Amino acid sequence: MALTSDVAVIGAGIIGLSTAYQLAQQGSTVTVYETGTPGFGQSAGQSRIFRHAHDDPRLVELAVRARAHWRRWEDELGAPLVSGDGGLALGDTVLRRLPAMQQYSEIGAREIGSDELHSLLPQLADYDGPAVFDPSAGSIHTRSAIELLTQSLGDHVVREQVISLRSVDDGVQVRCPTVVGEHAAAVVCAGRGTAALARGVGIEIPVKLGAHVRVSFAVRDGAGRLPTLQDGSDAFGFSGIYAAAYPDRSAYGLGLADSVDADVDGAIVDGDALARHAHDARAYMSRALPGFDPTPIGIVHCWVTALPWGDDGVGIWQNGPVFALAGHNLFKHAPTIGETLALAVDVGSVPTPFTPADELGADQG
Ligand SMILES: Cc1cc2nc3c(=O)[nH]c(=O)nc-3n(C[C@H](O)[C@H](O)[C@H](O)COP(=O)(O)OP(=O)(O)OC[C@H]3O[C@@H](n4cnc5c(N)ncnc54)[C@H](O)[C@@H]3O)c2cc1C
């Protein structure tokens, strides 16, 4: 059997779905190849943080565009996709990031004192260090976003594993176990599978594979609002903690920003480290957030694909009609990354600042 359409999108995580949605909106025919269930790779879980705070000011600008785009999706898809509860960040790092955010009045980010902090997050233990509130941040409702985008694409999402890609005279051939696709262009958004597929068409992506664990904890007394939390302060014995609320505000999904190194084939270098991360998440919960029950209600293991220039790094590689996306912490930027990939296919090249040479999302400090 042969499948034909203008563009093949490999992977139905949030990036592939966003790309396909934008391509369809701009009038291209599209086929999304997904080996499993849409949204159950790196996009799995109940929620993600939407934040504007980044080291690289270009990512702050991208986040501003993405936030507006999420609101547009809410109108088009007919459901709330980002909570209106805002985001809190603790520690010195966010003070360094604040001036870039304050370039955009629509963000509204500001430094706050401990009284306001505790009124915004009463579940937090005593803390009087640096704190910033971003009122337009929030928790992304990941399942709703995945389901609504998948529905909107209907039978253009096909359950097939892509075995290989090949550039041919007039485009790209996509080989799967039971079908072969012929397309004018292909976009590889296969998460952990991207580097291997891209290598088959001569694209080398310097992605580093890691494993990550995220643990969920229930709010003790219910919460009227539940802002996202990033804690880089070390005030409670840990630095690099992040937490995003479930869509119904019943729980936090919480983890350490660190991941555990893995080899290219997925072998975990330190097998006990993931268990330690889960243990540390629980210890942090007990010390820092007494308003939550420290007994975990859920745990998500997931792969991280980071680029060498930073934890928020992102880039698009191209060889002829094949485009491949890689990076980490991409959920919040998905609408604008999808729009950029659709544009890249349309014009036949990767726009700035998404080329690998741009090193978008580079760490500073
Ligand atoms: C625990 C955790 C917490 C995170 N927190 C945040 C956060 O707070 N904010 C944020 O913005 N980001 C966050 N991220 C990052 C974000 O979730 C990811 O960057 C994003 O989901 C990646 O989406 P994706 O579409 O690129 O990849 P994926 O969701 O992995 O999608 C790739 C898809 O491709 C499919 N696939 C793979 N190989 C093939 C093949 N050969 N053929 C067909 N299909 C294939 C897979 O089955 C998968 O469905 C977090 C990530 C993790 C793991």
The ligand as an SDF file (V2000), in Angstrom:
LIG
                    3D

 53 58  0  0  0  0  0  0  0  0999 V2000
    9.0260   14.5630   33.0310 C   0  0  0  0  0  0  0  0  0  0  0  0
    9.1540   15.6860   32.0510 C   0  0  0  0  0  0  0  0  0  0  0  0
    8.8090   16.9790   32.4350 C   0  0  0  0  0  0  0  0  0  0  0  0
    8.8630   18.0290   31.5130 C   0  0  0  0  0  0  0  0  0  0  0  0
    8.4700   19.2670   31.8920 N   0  0  0  0  0  0  0  0  0  0  0  0
    8.3340   20.2210   30.9480 C   0  0  0  0  0  0  0  0  0  0  0  0
    7.7550   21.4650   31.2870 C   0  0  0  0  0  0  0  0  0  0  0  0
    7.3940   21.6900   32.4530 O   0  0  0  0  0  0  0  0  0  0  0  0
    7.5690   22.3820   30.3080 N   0  0  0  0  0  0  0  0  0  0  0  0
    7.9300   22.1420   29.0150 C   0  0  0  0  0  0  0  0  0  0  0  0
    7.7260   23.0260   28.1580 O   0  0  0  0  0  0  0  0  0  0  0  0
    8.5020   20.9620   28.6530 N   0  0  0  0  0  0  0  0  0  0  0  0
    8.7050   20.0140   29.5860 C   0  0  0  0  0  0  0  0  0  0  0  0
    9.2430   18.7960   29.2560 N   0  0  0  0  0  0  0  0  0  0  0  0
    9.6850   18.5710   27.8790 C   0  0  0  0  0  0  0  0  0  0  0  0
    8.5360   18.2710   26.9430 C   0  0  0  0  0  0  0  0  0  0  0  0
    7.6100   17.4060   27.5510 O   0  0  0  0  0  0  0  0  0  0  0  0
    9.1020   17.6600   25.6590 C   0  0  0  0  0  0  0  0  0  0  0  0
   10.1250   18.5160   25.1550 O   0  0  0  0  0  0  0  0  0  0  0  0
    8.0340   17.4830   24.6110 C   0  0  0  0  0  0  0  0  0  0  0  0
    6.9300   16.7720   25.1150 O   0  0  0  0  0  0  0  0  0  0  0  0
    8.6300   16.7570   23.4130 C   0  0  0  0  0  0  0  0  0  0  0  0
    7.5930   16.4990   22.4810 O   0  0  0  0  0  0  0  0  0  0  0  0
    7.9270   15.8060   21.1130 P   0  0  0  0  0  0  0  0  0  0  0  0
    6.6940   15.8430   20.3090 O   0  0  0  0  0  0  0  0  0  0  0  0
    9.1710   16.4160   20.5350 O   0  0  0  0  0  0  0  0  0  0  0  0
    8.3600   14.3220   21.4900 O   0  0  0  0  0  0  0  0  0  0  0  0
    7.4550   13.0760   21.9550 P   0  0  0  0  0  0  0  0  0  0  0  0
    6.3330   13.4920   22.8110 O   0  0  0  0  0  0  0  0  0  0  0  0
    8.3920   12.0370   22.4890 O   0  0  0  0  0  0  0  0  0  0  0  0
    6.8220   12.5720   20.5860 O   0  0  0  0  0  0  0  0  0  0  0  0
    7.5530   11.8080   19.6690 C   0  0  0  0  0  0  0  0  0  0  0  0
    6.6090   10.7470   19.1330 C   0  0  0  0  0  0  0  0  0  0  0  0
    7.2650   10.0890   18.0540 O   0  0  0  0  0  0  0  0  0  0  0  0
    6.8910    8.7190   18.0840 C   0  0  0  0  0  0  0  0  0  0  0  0
    7.9250    7.9930   17.3520 N   0  0  0  0  0  0  0  0  0  0  0  0
    9.2180    7.7930   17.7360 C   0  0  0  0  0  0  0  0  0  0  0  0
    9.8630    7.0780   16.7870 N   0  0  0  0  0  0  0  0  0  0  0  0
    8.9570    6.8420   15.8030 C   0  0  0  0  0  0  0  0  0  0  0  0
    9.0340    6.1370   14.5580 C   0  0  0  0  0  0  0  0  0  0  0  0
   10.1640    5.5570   14.1420 N   0  0  0  0  0  0  0  0  0  0  0  0
    7.9120    6.0800   13.7930 N   0  0  0  0  0  0  0  0  0  0  0  0
    6.7530    6.6510   14.2060 C   0  0  0  0  0  0  0  0  0  0  0  0
    6.6260    7.3170   15.3850 N   0  0  0  0  0  0  0  0  0  0  0  0
    7.7250    7.4080   16.1530 C   0  0  0  0  0  0  0  0  0  0  0  0
    6.8400    8.4000   19.5760 C   0  0  0  0  0  0  0  0  0  0  0  0
    6.0140    7.2630   19.8190 O   0  0  0  0  0  0  0  0  0  0  0  0
    6.2660    9.6700   20.1560 C   0  0  0  0  0  0  0  0  0  0  0  0
    4.8590    9.6130   20.3090 O   0  0  0  0  0  0  0  0  0  0  0  0
    9.2870   17.7680   30.1790 C   0  0  0  0  0  0  0  0  0  0  0  0
    9.6780   16.4770   29.8050 C   0  0  0  0  0  0  0  0  0  0  0  0
    9.6280   15.4640   30.7310 C   0  0  0  0  0  0  0  0  0  0  0  0
   10.0650   14.1080   30.2920 C   0  0  0  0  0  0  0  0  0  0  0  0
  1  2  1  0
  2  3  1  0
  2 52  2  0
  3  4  2  0
  4  5  1  0
  4 50  1  0
  5  6  2  0
  6  7  1  0
  6 13  1  0
  7  8  2  0
  7  9  1  0
  9 10  1  0
 10 11  2  0
 10 12  1  0
 12 13  2  0
 13 14  1  0
 14 15  1  0
 14 50  1  0
 15 16  1  0
 16 17  1  0
 16 18  1  0
 18 19  1  0
 18 20  1  0
 20 21  1  0
 20 22  1  0
 22 23  1  0
 23 24  1  0
 24 25  2  0
 24 26  1  0
 24 27  1  0
 27 28  1  0
 28 29  2  0
 28 30  1  0
 28 31  1  0
 31 32  1  0
 32 33  1  0
 33 34  1  0
 33 48  1  0
 34 35  1  0
 35 36  1  0
 35 46  1  0
 36 37  1  0
 36 45  1  0
 37 38  2  0
 38 39  1  0
 39 40  1  0
 39 45  2  0
 40 41  1  0
 40 42  2  0
 42 43  1  0
 43 44  2  0
 44 45  1  0
 46 47  1  0
 46 48  1  0
 48 49  1  0
 50 51  2  0
 51 52  1  0
 52 53  1  0
M  END
$$$$
